[in-house]
Amino acid sequence: MGKFPRESSRRDSVELGEKALDARAEAVGESGGGINGFGFADNVGERELRCGVEEKRQGEKTETLAPRVTKGGEFSFVFTGGAADSLEMVAHSPHAALRRLFDDVGTVDAIGIEERVAKYGTRSIKKAAKLRGLKLAASMVDLTTLEGKDTPGKVASLCQKALCPHDPELGVPQVAAVCVYPAMVKHARKALGSDTVVRVASVATAFPSGQAPLKTRLAEVKAAVADGADEIDMVINRGAFLSGEFGVMQDEIRAVVEACGQATLKVILEVSELETYDNIRAASFLAMRVIREGDFIKTSTGKTSLNATLGNNQVMIEAIRDYYLDTGISIAMKPAGGIRTAKQALTFLIAIKETLGDAWLNHSRYRFGASALLNDLIRQIEKEKTGAYQAPYYFSEATESY
């Protein structure tokens, strides 16, 4: 018959078992738990210990995160690493910033805008009223050439067209301005002379993208003004606006205002890149708050697929109206690009009259950025005078850009 093990033998077995368990626990601690550090399924105590440590660590992270979020403001998100006081990233939400701006300036009823502008096309203008409207539109044109192939000779020809659009007997008024690149300003100034109401306008600030250092953009503005520019057309920092960096956008506009000196400033929003009516209205207000009375806001560069439309024009002139009613400061307006026919121009003038009133029906407060438009206006004026349309080649060409 077998014998029971001695007491000392049993004690040795227990000691050996405890040592094995200690070795197993030590291995788990070093590896993070089992194969690939996931732990042993039956090692419940060890898993509970690790979970407790992780919960404590998460609690420390939460305690570290909360005061930073409060300090950062409602639009800030703070992420911390392993160390409680290590700040890894701070990001601002552009959507939250835009919503806050929309609450300030109001949003746009897009359907209402489209319905309203559709009705402008139903207005009927005949005879003497139409003739006055055509001549008024001609006096508001910024005759423009913005091409890489522009030459001093082409600019001089454009200036002659601006000074005398057609036969003087037809009574077509001179245009408001000639708009060129900064390098062509001195040639336009020479061709127009100093004794004329036609102004020299220059695009600047790294037109059309605006993607250049601010120092470079300001130098371009100052150079254009020094060469004789009466007006500067700048582009806003669309990236800053869409990122919610409204202060950056406004500070840059302020800097350009200062660089302009006595020259009039036109602030181009580039509506196609702002994408929504709400954004267009918000950008309009941001610009108007830092420019001077008599300065302009402008729809487009004319270099994108979508330029001036009755819809975005309406959003901007309603913003001008609301800003004027709130502050008493009158801001001018310039739709640019895509306006090529006299019928389009008359419809835009109807929108101005019905939204802003007669005070904006002059070239000091409203402009058309165009070139092809002028010949169609002259053609329609000729038809009102003679009763017959003339062939397109009957009129001198200014330029086919814009």
C-alpha positions in Angstrom: 0.0 0.0 0.0 1.3 3.4 -0.9 2.5 5.8 1.6 1.4 9.4 2.1 4.2 11.9 1.3 5.9 13.3 4.2 5.1 16.8 5.5 8.4 18.2 4.3 7.7 16.9 0.8 4.3 18.5 0.7 5.9 21.8 1.9 8.6 21.6 -0.8 5.9 21.1 -3.5 3.9 24.2 -2.4 7.1 26.3 -2.4 7.9 25.1 -5.9 4.4 25.9 -7.1 4.6 29.4 -5.6 7.9 30.0 -7.3 6.4 28.9 -10.7 3.5 31.3 -10.3 5.8 34.2 -9.4 7.9 33.5 -12.5 4.8 33.4 -14.6 3.5 36.7 -13.2 7.0 38.3 -13.7 6.9 37.2 -17.4 3.4 38.7 -17.8 4.6 42.0 -16.4 7.6 42.2 -18.7 5.8 41.3 -21.9 2.6 43.2 -21.2 0.7 39.9 -20.9 1.0 36.7 -22.9 1.7 36.4 -26.6 2.2 39.8 -28.2 1.4 41.4 -24.8 -2.3 40.6 -24.7 -2.2 38.8 -21.3 -3.2 35.3 -20.2 -7.0 34.6 -20.3 -7.0 32.9 -17.0 -4.8 35.6 -15.2 -7.8 37.5 -14.0 -6.1 39.2 -11.1 -3.3 40.5 -13.3 -5.8 41.8 -15.9 -7.8 43.6 -13.2 -4.6 45.2 -12.0 -3.6 46.4 -15.5 -7.2 47.7 -16.1 -7.1 49.6 -12.8 -3.8 51.3 -13.8 -5.2 52.2 -17.2 -8.3 53.8 -15.6 -6.2 55.8 -13.3 -4.0 57.0 -16.2 -7.2 58.0 -18.2 -8.4 59.8 -15.2 -5.2 61.8 -15.0 -5.5 62.7 -18.7 -9.1 63.9 -18.2 -8.1 66.0 -15.3 -5.3 67.5 -17.4 -7.5 68.1 -20.4 -10.5 69.8 -18.8 -8.8 73.0 -17.6 -7.0 73.4 -20.9 -10.2 73.2 -22.9 -11.7 75.8 -20.6 -8.7 78.1 -21.0 -8.5 77.6 -24.8 -12.0 78.8 -25.4 -15.1 77.2 -26.8 -13.5 76.7 -30.3 -10.3 74.9 -29.0 -9.6 71.2 -28.8 -6.5 70.2 -26.8 -4.9 66.7 -27.0 -2.3 65.6 -24.4 0.2 62.8 -24.6 1.5 60.5 -21.9 2.8 63.3 -19.7 0.1 65.3 -18.0 1.6 68.7 -18.9 2.6 67.8 -22.5 0.6 69.9 -25.1 0.7 68.0 -28.4 -1.9 69.9 -30.6 -4.3 72.8 -30.6 -6.8 73.0 -33.4 -9.5 75.6 -34.2 -12.8 74.6 -35.7 -13.6 76.8 -38.8 -17.2 75.5 -38.8 -17.7 76.8 -35.2 -16.1 80.1 -36.1 -18.3 80.5 -39.2 -21.5 79.6 -37.2 -20.6 82.3 -34.7 -20.0 84.8 -37.5 -23.4 83.8 -39.1 -25.1 84.5 -35.8 -23.5 88.0 -35.9 -24.3 89.0 -39.5 -27.2 86.8 -40.4 -27.6 84.1 -42.9 -29.1 84.1 -46.5 -32.4 82.7 -47.7 -30.9 81.1 -50.9 -34.3 80.2 -52.3 -35.6 83.8 -51.7 -32.6 85.3 -53.4 -33.0 83.1 -56.5 -36.7 83.9 -56.7 -36.1 87.7 -56.3 -33.4 87.9 -59.0 -35.5 85.9 -61.4 -38.1 88.6 -61.2 -35.6 91.3 -62.2 -35.5 89.8 -65.7 -39.3 90.3 -66.1 -38.9 94.1 -65.9 -39.5 95.9 -69.2 -37.5 99.0 -70.0 -38.3 100.8 -73.3 -37.3 103.8 -75.4 -35.9 106.8 -73.5 -35.5 104.9 -70.2 -33.6 102.1 -71.9 -31.3 104.6 -73.7 -30.5 106.3 -70.3 -29.8 102.9 -68.8 -27.5 101.9 -71.6 -25.5 105.1 -71.3 -25.4 104.8 -67.5 -24.0 101.3 -67.8 -21.3 102.4 -70.2 -20.2 105.1 -67.8 -19.8 102.4 -65.1 -17.5 100.1 -67.0 -14.0 99.3 -65.8 -12.5 98.6 -69.2 -10.2 95.7 -68.5 -7.3 93.7 -69.9 -5.6 91.2 -67.6 -3.6 88.9 -69.8 -0.1 87.6 -69.9 0.3 88.9 -73.4 -0.6 92.5 -72.5 1.8 95.1 -74.0 2.2 98.9 -73.7 0.7 99.2 -77.2 -2.4 97.2 -76.3 -2.9 99.2 -73.1 -2.6 102.4 -75.0 -5.2 101.2 -77.5 -7.5 100.3 -74.6 -7.1 103.8 -73.1 -8.1 105.4 -76.4 -11.2 103.2 -76.4 -11.9 104.3 -72.8 -11.6 108.0 -73.7 -13.7 107.8 -76.9 -15.7 104.6 -77.0 -17.4 105.4 -80.4 -18.4 108.3 -82.6 -18.9 111.3 -80.4 -22.2 112.1 -82.2 -23.7 108.9 -80.6 -23.2 110.4 -77.2 -21.6 107.4 -75.5 -20.0 108.5 -72.3 -16.4 107.8 -71.3 -15.9 104.7 -69.1 -15.2 104.9 -65.4 -11.7 103.4 -65.4 -9.1 101.3 -67.2 -8.0 98.2 -65.2 -4.6 96.6 -65.9 -1.8 94.7 -64.2 0.7 96.7 -62.0 3.4 96.5 -64.6 1.1 98.3 -67.1 0.0 101.1 -64.8 2.6 103.6 -66.0 1.7 103.0 -69.6 -2.0 103.5 -68.9 -1.2 106.7 -67.0 0.8 108.0 -69.9 -1.9 107.2 -72.4 -4.7 108.7 -70.4 -2.9 111.8 -69.2 -3.6 113.6 -66.0 -6.5 115.8 -67.2 -9.2 113.1 -67.5 -12.1 111.6 -65.5 -11.1 108.1 -66.6 -9.2 106.5 -63.7 -6.4 104.0 -63.7 -7.2 100.9 -61.8 -4.7 98.1 -61.1 -5.1 94.6 -59.7 -2.6 93.8 -57.0 -1.8 91.6 -54.0 -0.7 88.7 -56.1 -3.8 88.7 -58.2 -5.7 86.4 -58.8 -4.6 83.8 -56.2 -3.3 86.1 -53.4 -0.7 83.4 -52.6 2.3 85.5 -51.9 3.8 86.9 -48.6 2.0 89.9 -47.3 5.2 92.0 -47.6 5.3 91.2 -51.3 1.7 92.0 -51.8 2.0 95.4 -50.0 5.0 96.3 -52.1 3.0 95.6 -55.2 0.3 97.9 -54.1 2.7 100.7 -53.2 4.5 100.4 -56.6 1.2 100.6 -58.5 0.1 103.7 -56.6 3.5 105.3 -57.1 3.2 104.6 -60.9 -0.1 106.5 -61.0 -2.9 104.1 -60.1 -6.0 105.8 -58.8 -7.7 102.5 -57.7 -6.4 99.2 -56.4 -8.3 95.9 -56.8 -7.0 93.4 -54.1 -7.9 89.8 -53.5 -8.8 88.6 -50.0 -7.0 85.7 -48.3 -9.7 83.1 -49.0 -7.8 80.4 -47.2 -7.8 82.4 -44.0 -11.5 83.1 -44.3 -12.4 79.4 -44.9 -10.1 78.4 -42.0 -12.0 80.7 -39.6 -9.0 83.1 -39.3 -11.1 86.2 -39.8 -8.6 88.4 -37.9 -5.9 87.5 -40.3 -8.1 88.3 -43.3 -9.1 91.7 -41.9 -5.6 92.6 -40.8 -4.3 92.1 -44.3 -7.1 94.2 -45.7 -6.2 97.0 -43.2 -2.6 96.8 -44.3 -3.6 97.2 -48.0 -5.9 100.2 -47.1 -2.9 101.8 -45.5 -0.7 101.0 -48.5 -3.3 102.5 -50.9 -3.0 106.0 -49.4 -5.5 108.2 -51.3 -6.3 105.5 -53.9 -9.7 103.8 -53.8 -9.7 100.2 -52.8 -11.8 97.4 -54.3 -11.8 94.2 -52.2 -12.3 91.0 -54.4 -14.1 88.2 -52.5 -13.7 85.6 -55.3 -17.3 84.3 -54.7 -16.7 81.0 -56.5 -14.2 79.9 -53.9 -16.4 81.0 -51.0 -18.9 78.5 -52.3 -22.1 79.5 -50.4 -24.3 82.6 -50.1 -23.8 82.6 -46.3 -20.0 82.7 -46.8 -20.3 85.5 -49.3 -22.5 87.6 -47.0 -20.1 87.0 -44.0 -17.0 87.9 -46.1 -18.7 91.0 -47.3 -19.3 92.2 -43.7 -15.8 91.4 -42.6 -14.4 93.4 -45.5 -16.8 96.4 -45.1 -15.8 96.7 -41.4 -12.2 97.5 -42.2 -12.4 99.5 -45.5 -13.3 103.2 -45.9 -16.5 104.8 -47.1 -16.4 104.9 -50.9 -14.3 101.8 -51.2 -15.7 98.8 -53.0 -16.4 95.2 -52.5 -16.1 93.1 -55.7 -17.4 89.7 -56.7 -14.6 88.1 -58.6 -11.3 88.1 -60.4 -12.8 87.0 -63.6 -10.3 84.1 -63.6 -12.5 81.3 -62.3 -15.4 79.3 -63.8 -18.1 81.2 -61.9 -17.9 85.0 -61.7 -20.6 87.6 -61.2 -24.2 86.4 -61.2 -27.4 88.1 -60.2 -27.5 85.8 -57.2 -24.2 86.6 -55.6 -24.5 90.3 -56.7 -27.8 90.4 -54.8 -26.3 88.8 -51.6 -23.5 91.4 -51.7 -25.7 94.5 -52.3 -28.1 93.4 -49.5 -25.1 93.2 -47.2 -24.2 96.7 -48.3 -27.7 97.9 -47.6 -27.8 96.3 -44.2 -24.4 97.7 -43.3 -25.4 101.1 -44.4 -28.6 101.0 -42.4 -26.6 99.9 -39.4 -23.7 102.3 -39.6 -24.6 105.1 -42.2 -21.4 104.2 -44.1 -21.9 103.7 -47.9 -19.8 101.0 -49.5 -19.6 100.7 -53.3 -20.1 97.5 -55.4 -18.4 96.0 -58.4 -19.6 92.8 -60.1 -16.9 91.5 -62.4 -16.6 88.7 -65.0 -19.3 87.1 -67.1 -21.3 90.3 -67.8 -21.1 90.5 -71.6 -24.5 91.8 -72.9 -26.4 95.1 -72.5 -29.4 93.1 -71.3 -27.4 91.6 -68.4 -26.1 95.1 -67.5 -29.6 96.6 -67.4 -30.8 93.7 -65.2 -28.0 94.4 -62.7 -28.9 98.1 -62.7 -32.5 97.1 -61.9 -31.3 95.1 -58.9 -29.3 98.1 -57.7 -32.2 100.5 -58.0 -34.7 98.2 -56.2 -32.3 97.2 -53.4 -30.0 100.3 -52.8 -31.9 103.1 -54.6 -30.8 105.8 -56.9 -27.9 106.9 -54.7 -26.0 103.9 -56.0 -26.8 104.5 -59.7 -23.5 106.2 -60.5 -19.9 105.1 -61.2 -18.7 106.2 -57.8 -20.8 103.6 -56.1 -21.3 100.9 -58.8 -19.0 99.5 -61.5 -18.9 96.7 -64.0 -15.7 94.8 -64.4 -15.8 94.0 -68.1 -14.5 94.7 -71.5 -16.7 92.8 -74.1 -19.7 94.5 -72.4 -18.8 97.9 -73.8 -19.2 97.1 -77.4 -22.6 95.5 -76.9 -23.8 98.6 -75.0 -22.6 100.8 -77.9 -24.4 98.4 -80.3 -27.7 98.8 -78.4 -27.3 102.6 -78.2 -26.8 102.7 -81.9 -29.9 100.6 -82.5 -32.0 102.9 -80.2 -30.7 105.9 -82.3 -31.0 104.5 -85.8 -33.4 101.6 -85.5 -30.9 99.1 -86.9 -28.3 96.8 -85.5 -24.8 97.2 -86.8 -22.4 94.2 -87.4 -20.0 93.4 -84.7 -17.0 94.4 -86.8 -18.5 97.9 -87.0 -17.1 98.6 -83.5 -13.5 98.8 -82.5 -12.3 95.9 -80.3 -11.0 96.7 -76.8 -10.1 93.3 -75.5 -11.7 89.9 -75.3 -10.5 89.1 -71.8 -12.5 89.2 -68.6 
